[in-house]
Amino acid sequence: MGIFDSLYIGNSGLNAAQIQIQTTGNNITNANNEFYTRQRVIQQAREGLHRAGGDIGLGTNVQQIVRMHDEYAYQKMTSSYSNLSDTGYKEQILTEITNRFPDLADSGIFQDLKDYYAAWNDYASNPAEASQKTVLLNATRILTNDINTAYNELEEIRSTVNEQFLLTIEEVNEIAKQISEINADLQRIEINTSVNGNDLRDKRDELELRLSKLTNIDSFKEDISSRTLYKDDATIYDMGRNYTLSINGITIVDGSNYHPIKLNTEFTENGYAVPYYELNDESRIDISARFTSGKIAAMLDLRGRVPNGDGSFTDGLITKYQDNLDAFAKTLVTQTNSIYASSASTEMVSDYLKDVKDDTTLQNFDSGIKDGEFTVKVYNTQGQVVAQRNIAINAATTLNDITRGNSIVNDFNMNKDDNGDNNNTNDLDDYFKAVYAYDPISKTGNISFKPTDRHPSGYFIAIEDNGTNFAGTLGLSKFLDGQSAASIRPDDDINHDSALIKGGKSPLAGDNEMANDMVNMQNQRFYFNSLSTGESTETISGYYRYFTTDIASDTASVKSQHVTNTAINNTSVQEWQSVSGVNIDEELSNLIKFQSSYGAAAKIITTVERMLQTLLDLKQ
């Protein structure tokens, strides 16, 4: 141990202090960098000279420059961002949907319903006035058009969400690719175990944070360790070189390799793609259910995850709203037409019924058709009922097959003494005949009730329903057309000529009995069958209120969750910043301390220099 060793000791102190000052300066200049992690210099005493009297120190050595990164706090923060992004996106879309259903005092579908039934009431009060028919038709157009618009706006929002979903999947893939490239750079740079790619790891953290806002992620980093530099600096470091990033068990980054998420449009329409993961054997895994938080999960919760193959979905909040609006529209059409069928017509012809063969049971065709019976009435020109017959419907009833139960055609055409007068020429089957025609090529059929050859004219037919919904479901006499919110509209003939609107049950002018039933319809409870929420019983306006309340309830729930997630996120960010963020006051204090260390080390060198000069002077 000589005097020059003392010089080396001072020099090691100068070098260490200089690196500490540089590192502190780097922290200060990056104080406003959101994704910068403050750094610290790890010093270690050099191995001393081992002498009999004790070890003699040889100065200090800078071992590493490390990030003050707490992996546990960081993972909590990324998780909180994922949840915050999820509820934030849902809140944005649900608020937009809520705004599409304002239902203010003088606007909205609820007001349209009031105006619609008010128009029926005015018409019932003045059935001879042609102007009332025009007013009623206009009210009907406004109501049905607003229902169409509401449904189409929901579909437009779904389409927008889907477009954003496609772009977000691309963004996830791009971020994953960048992370894999950073991992490759880290593997190259950190071959020497004393070298840390701190800035690259900050960049990777930034990408992970961006990714966590898009979806739920799990990152696995080997060689996680805990180290305490100072009394308040206990942190968990991610110094490992092996890295895996996954989404609920699906690996998208494995070291320097990345595996993109792909999109399948094979079984969907309108660009509604399904995300999948391709295995090494090229088999595909639908990973829709793997997204549980983040923006993508919110999009799938809104748009739907499971496609039907016809452009619609079996799930999703927007699907629920559309299904409920469809149930509202279908019941409105069915019940309106069921009442309208009680008005006398020269004949009745149903809609074209898809996939309804002769032996298809009515309740299998449409669950809205219920057990019970309806009454077929025949009127003469004087408005008198000359024949009537009750026809029953149950689970086995078909349109034209009696092998397992009754059929409508058979029960209608049966030679039966309805009047009980022993006269076989004045019953229902004598005035009208039921025919069901099915086309196996188009797979459609329709049922008709037309005059017989015995009484080809001068008689009218009407159906008074007693809860079966038969006439309204099959469209035998229509005031409204369509079977969904997207297709509901006034009947085409009525839409072109309001004079065709009927108000009575009999063919007599001035009869308003049917119109009065239509007015009373608004106070009756009916079955509503939504594919998403099931069957319920409500009034027409009551079900619409349920529909809008459901949207408002979902929106309020998401807003409440978002407030909670915002608070949790703020806490986790503060915790992370307390460990990794740059505190200017602390750094300035350290700068003064390291400056003093530098000056003290320099003092050692100047002292040694004087000692050397003294030795030289002695030699002279």
C-alpha positions as CSV (number, residue, x, y, z in Angstrom):
1,M,0.0,0.0,0.0
2,G,1.6,3.2,-1.2
3,I,0.9,6.8,-1.5
4,F,-0.3,6.3,-5.1
5,D,-3.0,4.0,-3.8
6,S,-4.3,6.9,-1.8
7,L,-4.4,8.9,-5.1
8,Y,-6.5,6.1,-6.7
9,I,-8.9,6.1,-3.8
10,G,-9.5,9.8,-4.3
11,N,-9.9,9.3,-8.0
12,S,-12.5,6.5,-7.5
13,G,-14.5,8.9,-5.3
14,L,-14.3,11.6,-8.0
15,N,-15.6,9.1,-10.6
16,A,-18.4,7.8,-8.4
17,A,-19.5,11.3,-7.4
18,Q,-19.4,12.4,-11.1
19,I,-21.6,9.5,-12.1
20,Q,-24.0,10.3,-9.2
21,I,-24.2,13.9,-10.3
22,Q,-24.8,12.9,-13.9
23,T,-27.5,10.4,-12.9
24,T,-29.2,13.0,-10.6
25,G,-29.0,15.6,-13.4
26,N,-30.7,13.1,-15.7
27,N,-33.5,12.6,-13.2
28,I,-34.0,16.3,-12.9
29,T,-34.1,16.9,-16.6
30,N,-36.7,14.1,-17.1
31,A,-38.9,15.2,-14.2
32,N,-41.7,16.0,-16.6
33,N,-41.3,12.8,-18.6
34,E,-44.5,10.8,-17.7
35,F,-42.9,7.5,-18.4
36,Y,-39.4,8.1,-17.0
37,T,-38.3,6.0,-13.9
38,R,-35.9,7.8,-11.6
39,Q,-32.5,6.1,-11.3
40,R,-30.0,5.6,-8.6
41,V,-26.3,4.7,-8.5
42,I,-25.3,1.6,-6.6
43,Q,-21.8,2.0,-5.1
44,Q,-19.8,-0.7,-3.5
45,A,-16.5,-0.6,-1.7
46,R,-13.6,-2.1,-3.6
47,E,-12.0,-5.1,-2.1
48,G,-9.4,-4.0,0.3
49,L,-5.9,-5.2,1.0
50,H,-6.0,-8.0,3.6
51,R,-3.3,-7.3,6.2
52,A,-2.6,-8.8,9.6
53,G,-3.6,-5.7,11.3
54,G,-6.9,-5.4,9.3
55,D,-8.1,-4.7,5.8
56,I,-7.0,-1.5,4.1
57,G,-9.7,0.1,1.8
58,L,-9.0,0.8,-1.8
59,G,-11.9,3.2,-2.5
60,T,-15.3,2.8,-4.1
61,N,-16.7,1.3,-7.2
62,V,-19.9,2.1,-9.1
63,Q,-21.6,-1.3,-9.5
64,Q,-24.8,-0.4,-11.4
65,I,-27.2,2.4,-12.3
66,V,-30.7,1.0,-11.6
67,R,-34.2,2.2,-12.0
68,M,-36.3,2.8,-8.9
69,H,-39.0,0.4,-10.3
70,D,-41.4,-1.4,-8.0
71,E,-42.9,-4.2,-10.1
72,Y,-45.7,-4.8,-7.7
73,A,-46.8,-1.2,-7.7
74,Y,-46.4,-1.1,-11.4
75,Q,-48.6,-4.1,-12.0
76,K,-51.3,-2.6,-9.7
77,M,-51.2,0.5,-11.8
78,T,-51.5,-1.3,-15.1
79,S,-54.4,-3.3,-13.7
80,S,-56.2,-0.1,-12.5
81,Y,-55.7,1.5,-15.9
82,S,-57.2,-1.6,-17.6
83,N,-60.3,-1.3,-15.4
84,L,-60.5,2.4,-15.8
85,S,-60.3,2.2,-19.6
86,D,-63.1,-0.5,-19.6
87,T,-65.6,1.6,-17.7
88,G,-64.5,4.8,-19.3
89,Y,-65.3,3.5,-22.8
90,K,-68.6,2.0,-21.7
91,E,-69.6,5.2,-20.0
92,Q,-68.9,7.1,-23.3
93,I,-71.0,4.8,-25.5
94,L,-73.8,4.2,-23.0
95,T,-74.1,8.0,-22.5
96,E,-74.4,8.4,-26.3
97,I,-77.1,5.7,-26.4
98,T,-79.0,7.3,-23.5
99,N,-79.0,10.6,-25.4
100,R,-80.6,8.8,-28.4
101,F,-83.7,8.0,-26.1
102,P,-84.4,11.4,-24.5
103,D,-88.2,10.9,-24.1
104,L,-88.6,14.5,-23.1
105,A,-92.1,15.9,-22.4
106,D,-92.6,16.8,-26.0
107,S,-90.4,14.4,-27.9
108,G,-89.3,10.8,-28.1
109,I,-91.0,7.5,-28.8
110,F,-93.0,7.6,-25.5
111,Q,-94.6,10.9,-26.7
112,D,-95.2,9.3,-30.1
113,L,-97.2,6.5,-28.4
114,K,-99.3,9.1,-26.6
115,D,-100.0,10.9,-29.9
116,Y,-100.7,7.6,-31.7
117,Y,-103.4,6.5,-29.2
118,A,-104.8,10.0,-29.1
119,A,-105.2,9.9,-32.9
120,W,-107.1,6.6,-32.5
121,N,-109.2,8.2,-29.9
122,D,-110.0,11.1,-32.1
123,Y,-110.8,8.8,-35.0
124,A,-113.1,6.6,-32.8
125,S,-114.9,9.8,-31.8
126,N,-115.3,10.9,-35.4
127,P,-115.2,7.8,-37.6
128,A,-116.9,9.5,-40.5
129,E,-114.3,12.2,-40.8
130,A,-111.7,11.5,-43.5
131,S,-109.3,14.0,-41.9
132,Q,-109.1,11.9,-38.8
133,K,-107.8,9.0,-40.8
134,T,-105.1,11.3,-42.2
135,V,-104.1,12.4,-38.8
136,L,-104.0,8.8,-37.5
137,L,-101.8,7.7,-40.5
138,N,-99.4,10.6,-39.8
139,A,-99.1,9.7,-36.1
140,T,-98.5,6.1,-37.1
141,R,-95.8,7.1,-39.5
142,I,-94.0,9.2,-36.9
143,L,-94.2,6.5,-34.3
144,T,-92.9,3.7,-36.6
145,N,-90.3,5.9,-38.2
146,D,-88.9,6.9,-34.8
147,I,-88.7,3.2,-33.8
148,N,-86.9,2.4,-37.0
149,T,-84.5,5.3,-36.4
150,A,-83.8,4.3,-32.8
151,Y,-83.0,0.7,-33.9
152,N,-80.8,1.9,-36.8
153,E,-79.0,4.3,-34.5
154,L,-78.2,1.4,-32.1
155,E,-76.9,-0.6,-35.1
156,E,-74.8,2.5,-36.2
157,I,-73.3,2.7,-32.7
158,R,-72.5,-1.0,-32.8
159,S,-70.9,-0.6,-36.2
160,T,-68.8,2.3,-34.9
161,V,-67.7,0.2,-31.8
162,N,-66.8,-2.6,-34.1
163,E,-64.7,-0.4,-36.4
164,Q,-62.8,0.9,-33.3
165,F,-62.4,-2.7,-32.1
166,L,-60.7,-3.6,-35.4
167,L,-58.3,-0.7,-35.1
168,T,-57.6,-1.4,-31.5
169,I,-56.7,-5.1,-32.3
170,E,-54.2,-3.7,-34.8
171,E,-52.8,-1.3,-32.1
172,V,-52.4,-4.3,-29.7
173,N,-50.4,-6.2,-32.4
174,E,-48.3,-3.2,-33.1
175,I,-47.4,-2.6,-29.4
176,A,-46.7,-6.3,-29.0
177,K,-44.3,-6.2,-31.9
178,Q,-42.5,-3.1,-30.5
179,I,-42.1,-4.8,-27.1
180,S,-40.6,-7.9,-28.8
181,E,-38.1,-5.6,-30.6
182,I,-37.2,-3.9,-27.3
183,N,-36.7,-7.3,-25.7
184,A,-34.3,-8.2,-28.6
185,D,-32.3,-5.0,-27.9
186,L,-32.2,-5.7,-24.2
187,Q,-30.8,-9.2,-24.8
188,R,-28.1,-7.6,-26.9
189,I,-27.3,-4.7,-24.6
190,E,-27.4,-6.6,-21.3
191,I,-25.1,-9.4,-22.3
192,N,-22.8,-7.8,-19.7
193,T,-24.7,-8.3,-16.5
194,S,-23.4,-5.0,-15.1
195,V,-25.1,-3.0,-17.9
196,N,-28.7,-2.1,-17.5
197,G,-30.9,-0.9,-20.4
198,N,-32.8,1.4,-18.2
199,D,-34.2,3.7,-20.9
200,L,-35.3,0.6,-23.0
201,R,-37.1,-0.8,-19.9
202,D,-38.8,2.6,-19.4
203,K,-39.9,2.4,-23.0
204,R,-41.2,-1.1,-22.5
205,D,-43.1,0.0,-19.4
206,E,-44.7,2.8,-21.4
207,L,-45.8,0.3,-24.1
208,E,-47.1,-2.1,-21.4
209,L,-49.1,0.8,-19.9
210,R,-50.6,1.7,-23.2
211,L,-51.4,-2.0,-23.8
212,S,-53.0,-2.3,-20.3
213,K,-55.5,0.5,-21.3
214,L,-56.5,-1.6,-24.3
215,T,-56.8,-5.0,-22.7
216,N,-56.0,-7.1,-19.6
217,I,-52.3,-8.2,-19.7
218,D,-50.1,-10.4,-17.6
219,S,-46.3,-9.9,-17.9
220,F,-43.9,-12.4,-16.6
221,K,-40.3,-11.2,-15.9
222,E,-37.8,-13.6,-14.5
223,D,-35.2,-12.6,-11.9
224,I,-37.5,-10.3,-10.0
225,S,-35.5,-9.2,-7.0
226,S,-35.8,-6.9,-4.0
227,R,-33.2,-4.5,-3.1
228,T,-32.9,-1.6,-0.6
229,L,-30.6,1.2,-1.5
230,Y,-31.6,3.6,1.2
231,K,-33.9,3.4,4.1
232,D,-36.9,4.4,2.0
233,D,-36.0,2.7,-1.2
234,A,-37.2,-0.8,-0.8
235,T,-38.3,-1.8,-4.3
236,I,-38.9,-4.9,-6.5
237,Y,-36.8,-4.8,-9.6
238,D,-37.5,-6.5,-13.0
239,M,-33.9,-7.1,-14.0
240,G,-34.6,-10.4,-15.7
241,R,-33.9,-11.0,-19.4
242,N,-36.6,-13.5,-20.0
243,Y,-40.0,-11.9,-20.7
244,T,-43.5,-13.2,-21.5
245,L,-46.6,-11.1,-22.1
246,S,-50.0,-12.8,-22.3
247,I,-53.7,-12.0,-22.4
248,N,-55.5,-14.4,-20.0
249,G,-53.2,-17.3,-20.8
250,I,-52.7,-16.4,-24.5
251,T,-49.1,-15.5,-25.2
252,I,-48.6,-12.6,-27.5
253,V,-44.9,-11.8,-26.7
254,D,-42.3,-14.4,-25.8
255,G,-38.9,-12.7,-25.5
256,S,-38.1,-11.3,-28.9
257,N,-40.9,-13.2,-30.6
258,Y,-44.5,-11.9,-30.9
259,H,-47.7,-13.7,-31.9
260,P,-50.4,-11.4,-33.4
261,I,-54.1,-11.6,-32.7
262,K,-56.0,-12.4,-35.9
263,L,-59.5,-11.6,-37.0
264,N,-62.0,-14.0,-38.5
265,T,-64.9,-12.7,-40.6
266,E,-65.9,-16.1,-42.0
267,F,-69.1,-16.5,-40.1
268,T,-70.1,-12.9,-39.7
269,E,-71.5,-10.1,-41.7
270,N,-71.1,-6.4,-41.8
271,G,-67.4,-6.6,-40.8
272,Y,-68.2,-8.0,-37.3
273,A,-64.9,-9.9,-36.9
274,V,-64.1,-12.4,-34.2
275,P,-60.6,-12.4,-32.6
276,Y,-58.7,-15.6,-32.6
277,Y,-55.3,-17.0,-31.8
278,E,-53.5,-19.4,-34.2
279,L,-51.5,-22.2,-32.6
280,N,-48.4,-23.8,-34.1
281,D,-50.5,-26.5,-35.9
282,E,-52.5,-23.6,-37.5
283,S,-55.6,-24.5,-35.5
284,R,-57.6,-21.5,-34.3
285,I,-58.9,-20.6,-30.8
286,D,-61.6,-18.0,-30.4
287,I,-60.3,-15.7,-27.8
288,S,-63.2,-13.3,-27.4
289,A,-63.8,-14.5,-23.9
290,R,-60.2,-13.9,-22.9
291,F,-60.6,-10.1,-22.9
292,T,-61.9,-9.3,-19.4
293,S,-61.0,-5.6,-18.9
294,G,-59.6,-2.7,-20.9
295,K,-61.0,-1.0,-23.9
296,I,-61.3,-4.2,-26.0
297,A,-63.4,-5.9,-23.3
298,A,-65.7,-2.9,-23.1
299,M,-66.1,-3.0,-26.9
300,L,-67.0,-6.7,-26.8
301,D,-69.3,-6.3,-23.9
302,L,-71.1,-3.6,-25.9
303,R,-70.9,-5.1,-29.4
304,G,-71.2,-8.7,-28.5
305,R,-68.8,-11.6,-28.4
306,V,-70.8,-14.5,-29.9
307,P,-72.0,-13.9,-33.5
308,N,-75.2,-15.5,-34.9
309,G,-73.8,-15.6,-38.4
310,D,-76.4,-13.2,-39.7
311,G,-74.7,-10.0,-38.7
312,S,-76.2,-10.1,-35.2
313,F,-74.9,-11.3,-31.8
314,T,-76.3,-13.5,-29.1
315,D,-74.8,-11.2,-26.4
316,G,-73.7,-7.7,-25.7
317,L,-75.5,-4.6,-24.2
318,I,-76.4,-3.2,-27.6
319,T,-77.8,-6.6,-28.6
320,K,-79.9,-6.5,-25.4
321,Y,-81.3,-3.0,-26.2
322,Q,-82.0,-4.0,-29.8
323,D,-83.7,-7.2,-28.7
324,N,-85.9,-5.3,-26.2
325,L,-86.8,-2.7,-28.9
326,D,-87.6,-5.6,-31.2
327,A,-89.8,-7.2,-28.6
328,F,-91.6,-3.8,-28.1
329,A,-92.1,-3.4,-31.8
330,K,-93.2,-7.0,-32.4
331,T,-95.8,-6.9,-29.6
332,L,-97.1,-3.5,-30.8
333,V,-97.5,-4.9,-34.3
334,T,-99.0,-8.2,-33.2
335,Q,-101.5,-6.8,-30.7
336,T,-102.5,-3.9,-33.0
337,N,-103.1,-6.3,-35.9
338,S,-105.0,-8.8,-33.6
339,I,-107.4,-6.0,-32.8
340,Y,-107.5,-4.8,-36.4
341,A,-108.4,-8.3,-37.6
342,S,-111.8,-7.9,-35.7
343,S,-112.8,-5.5,-38.4
344,A,-114.8,-7.1,-41.2
345,S,-112.9,-7.8,-44.5
346,T,-114.0,-9.4,-47.8
347,E,-111.1,-11.9,-47.3
348,M,-108.0,-12.5,-45.3
349,V,-104.5,-13.5,-46.5
350,S,-101.6,-13.9,-44.1
351,D,-98.0,-12.8,-44.5
352,Y,-95.6,-15.2,-46.2
353,L,-94.5,-17.5,-43.4
354,K,-90.9,-18.7,-43.5
355,D,-90.2,-22.4,-42.9
356,V,-93.8,-23.2,-41.8
357,K,-94.8,-26.5,-43.3
358,D,-98.2,-28.1,-43.1
359,D,-97.2,-30.0,-40.0
360,T,-95.2,-27.2,-38.3
361,T,-96.9,-26.4,-35.0
362,L,-97.9,-22.7,-34.6
363,Q,-96.1,-22.4,-31.3
364,N,-92.9,-23.7,-32.7
365,F,-93.2,-21.1,-35.5
366,D,-93.7,-18.3,-33.0
367,S,-93.7,-18.6,-29.2
368,G,-95.9,-15.5,-29.1
369,I,-98.9,-17.7,-30.2
370,K,-100.6,-18.9,-27.0
371,D,-103.0,-21.6,-26.0
372,G,-106.6,-20.5,-26.2
373,E,-109.1,-19.8,-29.0
374,F,-110.2,-17.2,-31.4
375,T,-113.6,-16.5,-32.9
376,V,-114.2,-16.3,-36.7
377,K,-117.2,-14.1,-37.5
378,V,-119.1,-13.7,-40.8
379,Y,-121.0,-10.5,-41.3
380,N,-123.6,-9.6,-44.0
381,T,-123.9,-6.2,-45.6
382,Q,-126.4,-5.1,-42.9
383,G,-123.7,-5.7,-40.3
384,Q,-125.3,-8.8,-38.8
385,V,-123.3,-11.8,-37.7
386,V,-124.7,-14.7,-39.8
387,A,-122.1,-17.3,-38.7
388,Q,-119.3,-17.7,-36.2
389,R,-117.0,-20.5,-35.0
390,N,-114.5,-20.8,-32.2
391,I,-111.1,-22.4,-33.2
392,A,-108.8,-23.7,-30.5
393,I,-105.0,-23.5,-30.4
394,N,-102.7,-25.6,-28.3
395,A,-99.1,-26.9,-28.4
396,A,-100.1,-29.5,-31.1
397,T,-102.0,-27.1,-33.4
398,T,-100.7,-26.8,-37.0
399,L,-101.9,-25.0,-40.0
400,N,-102.7,-28.0,-42.2
401,D,-101.9,-31.3,-40.5
402,I,-104.1,-33.4,-38.2
403,T,-101.8,-36.4,-37.6
404,R,-100.9,-35.2,-34.1
405,G,-103.6,-32.7,-33.2
406,N,-106.0,-30.2,-34.7
407,S,-105.2,-27.9,-37.7
408,I,-106.5,-24.4,-38.5
409,V,-107.5,-25.4,-42.1
410,N,-109.4,-28.6,-40.9
411,D,-111.2,-26.8,-38.1
412,F,-112.1,-23.9,-40.3
413,N,-113.4,-26.1,-43.2
414,M,-115.1,-28.7,-41.1
415,N,-118.8,-29.2,-42.0
416,K,-120.2,-28.2,-38.7
417,D,-123.6,-26.8,-37.6
418,D,-122.3,-23.6,-36.0
419,N,-125.7,-22.0,-35.6
420,G,-127.3,-25.1,-34.2
421,D,-130.3,-24.7,-36.5
422,N,-129.8,-28.0,-38.4
423,N,-129.1,-26.0,-41.5
424,N,-125.9,-27.1,-43.3
425,T,-125.8,-24.1,-45.6
426,N,-125.3,-21.1,-43.3
427,D,-122.2,-22.0,-41.3
428,L,-118.7,-20.6,-41.5
429,D,-117.5,-23.3,-44.0
430,D,-120.4,-22.3,-46.3
431,Y,-119.3,-18.7,-46.5
432,F,-115.5,-18.9,-46.4
433,K,-112.9,-21.5,-47.1
434,A,-109.4,-21.8,-45.5
435,V,-106.4,-22.7,-47.8
436,Y,-102.8,-23.2,-46.8
437,A,-100.3,-23.2,-49.7
438,Y,-96.6,-24.0,-49.0
439,D,-93.8,-23.7,-51.6
440,P,-91.0,-26.1,-50.8
441,I,-88.6,-24.2,-53.1
442,S,-88.9,-20.8,-51.4
443,K,-89.8,-22.5,-48.1
444,T,-92.6,-20.1,-47.5
445,G,-96.3,-20.5,-47.2
446,N,-99.4,-18.5,-46.5
447,I,-102.9,-19.2,-45.2
448,S,-106.0,-17.5,-46.7
449,F,-109.7,-17.2,-45.8
450,K,-111.6,-16.5,-49.0
451,P,-115.3,-16.6,-50.0
452,T,-116.7,-20.0,-51.2
453,D,-118.4,-20.6,-54.5
454,R,-121.7,-20.9,-52.6
455,H,-121.5,-17.3,-51.3
456,P,-118.9,-15.6,-53.5
457,S,-119.8,-12.0,-52.4
458,G,-121.8,-10.0,-50.0
459,Y,-120.3,-11.3,-46.8
460,F,-117.4,-10.3,-44.7
461,I,-115.0,-12.1,-42.4
462,A,-113.4,-11.0,-39.1
463,I,-111.4,-12.6,-36.3
464,E,-111.8,-11.7,-32.7
465,D,-108.9,-12.9,-30.8
466,N,-109.1,-14.2,-27.2
467,G,-105.4,-14.1,-26.3
468,T,-104.0,-16.5,-28.9
469,N,-102.3,-13.7,-31.0
470,F,-103.1,-15.9,-34.0
471,A,-104.3,-13.3,-36.5
472,G,-101.8,-10.6,-35.4
473,T,-98.8,-12.9,-35.5
474,L,-99.7,-14.3,-39.0
475,G,-100.7,-10.8,-40.3
476,L,-104.1,-11.8,-41.5
477,S,-105.5,-8.3,-41.4
478,K,-102.9,-5.6,-40.9
479,F,-102.8,-2.0,-39.8
480,L,-99.1,-2.3,-39.1
481,D,-96.5,-4.3,-41.1
482,G,-93.1,-5.7,-40.1
483,Q,-92.0,-8.0,-37.3
484,S,-89.1,-6.0,-35.7
485,A,-88.1,-2.5,-34.8
486,A,-86.2,-2.1,-38.0
487,S,-89.1,-3.1,-40.2
488,I,-92.2,-1.8,-38.4
489,R,-94.3,0.5,-40.6
490,P,-97.9,1.2,-41.6
491,D,-99.4,-1.4,-43.8
492,D,-98.4,-0.6,-47.5
493,D,-102.0,-0.2,-48.7
494,I,-103.0,2.0,-45.8
495,N,-99.8,4.0,-46.2
496,H,-100.8,4.8,-49.8
497,D,-104.4,5.5,-49.0
498,S,-105.5,6.5,-45.5
499,A,-109.2,6.1,-46.7
500,L,-108.7,2.3,-46.3
501,I,-108.4,2.6,-42.5
502,K,-111.3,0.9,-40.8
503,G,-112.8,1.8,-37.5
504,G,-115.6,-0.6,-36.9
505,K,-116.0,-4.4,-36.5
506,S,-119.0,-4.6,-38.8
507,P,-118.9,-3.3,-42.4
508,L,-121.4,-0.6,-41.6
509,A,-120.2,3.0,-42.0
510,G,-119.9,4.9,-38.7
511,D,-119.1,1.8,-36.6
512,N,-116.3,2.7,-34.2
513,E,-116.2,-0.5,-32.0
514,M,-112.8,-1.7,-33.3
515,A,-111.3,1.8,-33.0
516,N,-112.5,1.9,-29.3
517,D,-110.8,-1.4,-28.7
518,M,-107.6,0.0,-30.2
519,V,-107.8,3.0,-27.8
520,N,-108.3,0.6,-24.8
521,M,-105.3,-1.5,-26.0
522,Q,-102.9,1.0,-24.3
523,N,-104.2,0.0,-20.9
524,Q,-103.9,-3.8,-21.4
525,R,-101.0,-6.0,-20.4
526,F,-99.4,-8.2,-23.1
527,Y,-96.6,-10.7,-23.4
528,F,-93.2,-9.3,-24.5
529,N,-90.6,-11.8,-25.5
530,S,-87.0,-10.5,-25.8
531,L,-84.2,-12.9,-26.9
532,S,-81.9,-11.3,-24.3
533,T,-84.1,-10.7,-21.3
534,G,-86.9,-13.3,-21.7
535,E,-90.6,-13.0,-21.4
536,S,-92.5,-10.4,-19.4
537,T,-96.0,-9.0,-19.1
538,E,-96.5,-5.2,-19.4
539,T,-98.6,-2.5,-21.1
540,I,-97.2,-1.1,-24.3
541,S,-96.0,2.1,-22.7
542,G,-94.9,0.2,-19.6
543,Y,-92.6,-2.0,-21.6
544,Y,-91.1,1.0,-23.4
545,R,-90.5,2.6,-20.0
546,Y,-88.8,-0.6,-18.9
547,F,-86.6,-0.5,-22.0
548,T,-85.4,3.1,-21.5
549,T,-85.0,2.6,-17.7
550,D,-82.8,-0.5,-18.4
551,I,-80.5,1.7,-20.5
552,A,-80.5,4.4,-17.9
553,S,-79.8,1.9,-15.2
554,D,-76.9,0.3,-17.1
555,T,-75.4,3.8,-17.7
556,A,-75.7,4.8,-14.1
557,S,-74.1,1.5,-12.9
558,V,-71.2,2.0,-15.3
559,K,-70.7,5.6,-14.2
560,S,-70.6,4.5,-10.6
561,Q,-68.0,1.8,-11.4
562,H,-66.0,4.4,-13.3
563,V,-65.9,6.8,-10.3
564,T,-64.7,3.9,-8.2
565,N,-62.1,2.9,-10.8
566,T,-60.9,6.5,-11.1
567,A,-60.3,6.6,-7.4
568,I,-58.4,3.3,-7.4
569,N,-56.4,4.4,-10.4
570,N,-55.4,7.7,-8.8
571,T,-54.3,5.8,-5.7
572,S,-52.2,3.3,-7.7
573,V,-50.6,6.1,-9.8
574,Q,-49.7,8.0,-6.7
575,E,-48.2,4.9,-5.1
576,W,-46.2,4.3,-8.3
577,Q,-45.0,7.9,-8.5
578,S,-43.9,7.8,-4.9
579,V,-41.5,5.1,-5.8
580,S,-40.6,5.8,-9.4
581,G,-41.4,9.4,-10.0
582,V,-38.8,12.2,-9.8
583,N,-39.1,14.4,-6.7
584,I,-37.3,17.7,-7.6
585,D,-36.6,18.6,-4.0
586,E,-35.1,15.2,-3.2
587,E,-33.0,15.3,-6.4
588,L,-31.7,18.8,-5.6
589,S,-30.8,17.7,-2.1
590,N,-29.0,14.7,-3.5
591,L,-27.2,17.0,-6.0
592,I,-25.8,19.0,-3.1
593,K,-24.8,15.9,-1.3
594,F,-23.0,14.4,-4.3
595,Q,-21.4,17.8,-5.0
596,S,-20.0,17.7,-1.5
597,S,-18.7,14.1,-2.1
598,Y,-17.1,15.3,-5.3
599,G,-15.4,18.1,-3.4
600,A,-14.3,15.8,-0.6
601,A,-12.8,13.3,-3.1
602,A,-11.0,16.2,-4.8
603,K,-9.6,17.2,-1.4
604,I,-8.2,13.7,-1.1
605,I,-6.4,14.1,-4.4
606,T,-5.0,17.6,-3.5
607,T,-3.9,16.3,-0.2
608,V,-2.1,13.4,-1.8
609,E,-0.6,15.8,-4.3
610,R,0.9,17.9,-1.4
611,M,2.2,14.7,0.2
612,L,4.0,13.9,-3.1
613,Q,5.4,17.4,-3.4
614,T,6.7,17.1,0.2
615,L,8.4,13.9,-0.7
616,L,9.9,15.4,-3.8
617,D,11.1,18.4,-1.8
618,L,12.8,16.1,0.8
619,K,14.6,14.3,-2.0
620,Q,16.0,17.5,-3.3
